Amino acid sequence: MFNLAKTPRRLAAWHATACWIGETCIGLIPLLAFTIMHKYASSPIQIISCPTKAKLDYTIIPFCNALPDNISQEVCILTVVISGLAVLSLFSLGPRARKSPITPFSYFLIVAAILSLLAGAILYALFGVHIDRGAETITYWVLAIALFSSLSLAIEGAILDA
């Protein structure tokens, strides 16, 4: 049978995966808050977009549009948190700092994490001011890249440190 104790690198990889899952769950807090607020709120909040005029005129009310509620902003927060923690894990901070050198694969993952962090922040801003144009799909792709780079950096660092 498969014994993890005989292979310290496998044990390190499993430990890194478990720690990564715990750190990723921290990023789920805004998503959980969004879900709870929208499920149990006594009155839903409706955001309305109206055309602007120089003078406040109540005749424009029929031209106002209700903006749909969107969870993508919380997905962007999750992306930024995961990517930020991945990049932060490379610095020599704390008692369990990464001791292994940064490999060429690490550089690729660092670039992917930084790009997903920046894309998550930009998409968050677009969703925040409601000027996105169907960016939900790309938001989930950016999250997938953040998850992949974060997990890969955690496992690689743990294996090299073992």
TORBA-984011 format. One record per residue (C-alpha): residue in three letters; x, y, z. Coordinates in Angstrom, 2 decimals, m for minus. Example, Ala and Ser with C-alpha at 12.3 -4.5 7.8 and 13.67 -1.06 7.14 Angstrom:
% residues 2
+---------+---------+---------+---------+
| residuo |      xx |      yy |      zz |
+---------+---------+---------+---------+
|     ALA |   12.30 |   m4.50 |    7.80 |
|     SER |   13.67 |   m1.06 |    7.14 |
+---------+---------+---------+---------+
//
This chain:
% residues 162
+---------+---------+---------+---------+
| residuo |      xx |      yy |      zz |
+---------+---------+---------+---------+
|     MET |    0.00 |    0.00 |    0.00 |
|     PHE |    0.95 |    3.63 |   m0.39 |
|     ASN |    2.78 |    5.00 |    2.68 |
|     LEU |    3.29 |    8.76 |    2.93 |
|     ALA |    5.80 |    8.49 |    5.80 |
|     LYS |    8.39 |    6.85 |    3.51 |
|     THR |    8.42 |    9.76 |    1.09 |
|     PRO |    9.01 |   13.13 |    2.73 |
|     ARG |    8.38 |   14.98 |   m0.53 |
|     ARG |    4.92 |   13.46 |   m0.90 |
|     LEU |    4.15 |   14.24 |    2.71 |
|     ALA |    5.31 |   17.82 |    2.14 |
|     ALA |    3.13 |   18.08 |   m0.96 |
|     TRP |    0.07 |   16.82 |    0.94 |
|     HIS |    0.79 |   19.21 |    3.82 |
|     ALA |    1.19 |   22.14 |    1.41 |
|     THR |   m2.11 |   21.22 |   m0.28 |
|     ALA |   m3.90 |   21.13 |    3.09 |
|     CYS |   m2.43 |   24.51 |    4.08 |
|     TRP |   m3.35 |   25.96 |    0.69 |
|     ILE |   m6.96 |   24.82 |    1.10 |
|     GLY |   m7.07 |   26.55 |    4.49 |
|     GLU |   m5.64 |   29.78 |    3.09 |
|     THR |   m8.03 |   29.69 |    0.13 |
|     CYS |  m10.98 |   29.34 |    2.49 |
|     ILE |  m10.02 |   32.71 |    3.97 |
|     GLY |  m10.76 |   34.24 |    0.58 |
|     LEU |  m14.23 |   32.67 |    0.63 |
|     ILE |  m15.33 |   34.95 |    3.49 |
|     PRO |  m16.53 |   37.80 |    1.19 |
|     LEU |  m18.34 |   35.26 |   m1.00 |
|     LEU |  m20.03 |   33.79 |    2.07 |
|     ALA |  m21.00 |   37.27 |    3.28 |
|     PHE |  m22.50 |   38.10 |   m0.12 |
|     THR |  m24.52 |   34.88 |   m0.12 |
|     ILE |  m25.82 |   35.39 |    3.42 |
|     MET |  m26.69 |   39.05 |    2.84 |
|     HIS |  m28.62 |   38.31 |   m0.33 |
|     LYS |  m30.38 |   35.25 |    0.98 |
|     TYR |  m31.48 |   36.58 |    4.36 |
|     ALA |  m31.86 |   40.33 |    3.79 |
|     SER |  m35.32 |   41.60 |    4.71 |
|     SER |  m35.52 |   43.86 |    1.66 |
|     PRO |  m33.28 |   43.41 |   m1.37 |
|     ILE |  m31.27 |   46.41 |   m2.49 |
|     GLN |  m31.89 |   47.39 |   m6.10 |
|     ILE |  m29.32 |   49.45 |   m7.97 |
|     ILE |  m30.79 |   51.64 |  m10.67 |
|     SER |  m28.90 |   53.34 |  m13.50 |
|     CYS |  m30.43 |   56.50 |  m14.92 |
|     PRO |  m29.21 |   58.77 |  m17.71 |
|     THR |  m27.63 |   61.95 |  m16.39 |
|     LYS |  m28.99 |   65.42 |  m17.05 |
|     ALA |  m27.74 |   68.81 |  m15.98 |
|     LYS |  m30.92 |   69.44 |  m14.01 |
|     LEU |  m32.65 |   66.85 |  m11.86 |
|     ASP |  m35.73 |   65.99 |  m13.81 |
|     TYR |  m38.14 |   63.32 |  m12.65 |
|     THR |  m39.33 |   62.70 |  m16.20 |
|     ILE |  m36.28 |   60.49 |  m16.82 |
|     ILE |  m37.47 |   57.80 |  m14.37 |
|     PRO |  m39.05 |   55.68 |  m17.15 |
|     PHE |  m35.64 |   55.60 |  m18.85 |
|     CYS |  m33.89 |   54.15 |  m15.80 |
|     ASN |  m32.70 |   50.55 |  m15.82 |
|     ALA |  m32.36 |   48.20 |  m12.89 |
|     LEU |  m28.88 |   46.73 |  m12.76 |
|     PRO |  m28.77 |   42.99 |  m12.14 |
|     ASP |  m27.15 |   41.75 |   m8.96 |
|     ASN |  m23.84 |   40.08 |   m9.68 |
|     ILE |  m21.59 |   37.83 |   m7.59 |
|     SER |  m18.61 |   38.48 |   m9.86 |
|     GLN |  m17.31 |   41.26 |   m7.64 |
|     GLU |  m16.84 |   38.78 |   m4.78 |
|     VAL |  m15.14 |   36.34 |   m7.17 |
|     CYS |  m12.70 |   39.15 |   m8.00 |
|     ILE |  m12.00 |   39.66 |   m4.28 |
|     LEU |  m11.34 |   35.93 |   m3.97 |
|     THR |   m8.95 |   36.11 |   m6.93 |
|     VAL |   m7.03 |   39.03 |   m5.45 |
|     VAL |   m6.74 |   37.37 |   m2.02 |
|     ILE |   m5.55 |   34.04 |   m3.45 |
|     SER |   m3.04 |   35.67 |   m5.82 |
|     GLY |   m1.79 |   38.04 |   m3.15 |
|     LEU |   m1.21 |   35.23 |   m0.67 |
|     ALA |    0.60 |   33.22 |   m3.36 |
|     VAL |    3.00 |   36.07 |   m4.11 |
|     LEU |    3.40 |   36.89 |   m0.41 |
|     SER |    4.39 |   33.28 |    0.31 |
|     LEU |    7.61 |   33.79 |   m1.67 |
|     PHE |    8.97 |   36.38 |    0.75 |
|     SER |   10.99 |   35.29 |    3.76 |
|     LEU |    8.37 |   36.09 |    6.38 |
|     GLY |    7.47 |   34.10 |    9.47 |
|     PRO |    8.79 |   30.89 |   10.93 |
|     ARG |    7.81 |   28.74 |    7.91 |
|     ALA |    9.36 |   30.91 |    5.23 |
|     ARG |   10.22 |   29.34 |    1.90 |
|     LYS |   13.85 |   28.23 |    1.92 |
|     SER |   14.08 |   26.81 |   m1.58 |
|     PRO |   15.37 |   28.83 |   m4.53 |
|     ILE |   12.98 |   30.24 |   m7.07 |
|     THR |   13.00 |   28.00 |  m10.15 |
|     PRO |   12.11 |   28.91 |  m13.75 |
|     PHE |    8.72 |   27.25 |  m13.17 |
|     SER |    8.31 |   29.47 |  m10.09 |
|     TYR |    8.90 |   32.56 |  m12.22 |
|     PHE |    6.18 |   31.43 |  m14.62 |
|     LEU |    3.80 |   30.91 |  m11.67 |
|     ILE |    4.75 |   34.25 |  m10.11 |
|     VAL |    3.96 |   36.07 |  m13.36 |
|     ALA |    0.63 |   34.22 |  m13.60 |
|     ALA |   m0.21 |   35.10 |   m9.98 |
|     ILE |    0.67 |   38.77 |  m10.42 |
|     LEU |   m1.29 |   39.01 |  m13.67 |
|     SER |   m4.32 |   37.38 |  m12.08 |
|     LEU |   m4.00 |   39.74 |   m9.11 |
|     LEU |   m3.97 |   42.77 |  m11.41 |
|     ALA |   m6.79 |   41.40 |  m13.59 |
|     GLY |   m8.87 |   40.62 |  m10.50 |
|     ALA |   m8.39 |   44.17 |   m9.22 |
|     ILE |   m9.31 |   45.72 |  m12.58 |
|     LEU |  m12.36 |   43.48 |  m12.99 |
|     TYR |  m13.40 |   44.33 |   m9.42 |
|     ALA |  m13.34 |   48.00 |  m10.35 |
|     LEU |  m15.36 |   47.37 |  m13.53 |
|     PHE |  m18.01 |   45.43 |  m11.63 |
|     GLY |  m17.99 |   48.02 |   m8.84 |
|     VAL |  m18.98 |   50.88 |  m11.13 |
|     HIS |  m21.18 |   48.67 |  m13.34 |
|     ILE |  m19.34 |   49.29 |  m16.60 |
|     ASP |  m18.48 |   45.67 |  m17.32 |
|     ARG |  m19.62 |   44.14 |  m20.58 |
|     GLY |  m20.15 |   40.46 |  m19.98 |
|     ALA |  m16.95 |   39.94 |  m18.03 |
|     GLU |  m18.27 |   37.07 |  m15.90 |
|     THR |  m16.57 |   34.36 |  m17.97 |
|     ILE |  m13.15 |   36.00 |  m17.92 |
|     THR |  m13.55 |   36.53 |  m14.17 |
|     TYR |  m13.80 |   32.79 |  m13.60 |
|     TRP |  m10.82 |   32.15 |  m15.90 |
|     VAL |   m8.75 |   34.63 |  m13.91 |
|     LEU |   m9.83 |   32.87 |  m10.70 |
|     ALA |   m8.78 |   29.52 |  m12.19 |
|     ILE |   m5.34 |   30.92 |  m13.05 |
|     ALA |   m4.99 |   32.33 |   m9.53 |
|     LEU |   m5.94 |   28.98 |   m8.00 |
|     PHE |   m3.56 |   27.04 |  m10.24 |
|     SER |   m0.59 |   29.34 |   m9.65 |
|     SER |   m1.21 |   29.51 |   m5.91 |
|     LEU |   m1.52 |   25.75 |   m5.47 |
|     SER |    1.45 |   25.04 |   m7.71 |
|     LEU |    3.66 |   27.51 |   m5.84 |
|     ALA |    2.63 |   25.99 |   m2.51 |
|     ILE |    3.33 |   22.42 |   m3.62 |
|     GLU |    6.58 |   23.30 |   m5.39 |
|     GLY |    7.90 |   25.21 |   m2.39 |
|     ALA |    7.01 |   22.41 |    0.00 |
|     ILE |    8.60 |   19.73 |   m2.17 |
|     LEU |   11.79 |   21.72 |   m2.68 |
|     ASP |   12.00 |   22.55 |    1.04 |
|     ALA |   11.61 |   18.88 |    2.02 |
+---------+---------+---------+---------+
//
